[in-house]
Amino acid sequence: MLAPIIVLVLALAGRAATYTDTYSIDANPAVTYTPWTHPSELTGDGIPDPALEYFNTSLGTLTKVTFTFSTTLYAFGFVDNEDASSASGSTSWDGTVSVTGLPAGTVNNLSPQITFSYNLAADEANGDDEDSFGDEPNPNWLGDDSAEVGSESSPLSASASTSLIFVTGDAGLDAFKGTGSFGPTIDMDAAFAGEGSFLNANVTTYGSVSLTVEYEYTVVPEPGEIALWAGLGLVGFAGYRRCRKA
């Protein structure tokens, strides 16, 4: 009876499978904008509502959930020295991206930081003061007392990611079971660190976000499938008996 027993054990054990659903916000300068003022900040207005699917229990037995949250912050524009003396050092654009409203658990906020080093001459006093900057980066005020921060076609960037995992036995695992989808809330901030009162900036910041939920589960065979495997096992065992008699 060895052959059919082995087949039945394999059938009843099921097979492992994975289902993944991903939601992404592509990098888009319209998502988050930081004007020249410092410190400056704008919460991510216009971010579309995400939707990720629950695990449908008709697929099988859920054994593990992995939720991954990643982001990239981008920046391009100009900085300008408004001081009568030359200036060198570094400044940064600090991102804070959060996701709330998961079925269970919480993920840490992500804090990508873009650091920019500068070496600027003294203010040229050529009319490029804070009252004349406007809302868009203006290349006309680039000089020895100013510097370009990346470019629109090649912005500076910084990335960060984190994960949340539930396995069999964890209280949060069942919260991801259901039909339809759940909608976490995404919040994006980007702030210019500034540098005293002398460094002004006209920089656009924006970001991309990716949310991925991965379900690992065991597929439980249907009764008909078990019967089929058992039948194949019996056929194999019968052939094995004939071979032994021969």
Secondary structure by P-SEA (a helix, b strand, c coil): caaaaaaaaaaaacccbbbbbbbbbcccccccccccccccccccccccbbbbbccccccccccbbbbbbbbbbbbbbcccccccbbbbbbbbbbbbbbbccccbbbbcbbbbbbbbbbccccccccccccccccccccccccccccccccccccccccccccccccccccccccccccccbbbbbbbbbbbcccccccccccccccbbbbbbbbbbbbbbbcaaaaaaaaaaaaaaaaaaaaaaac
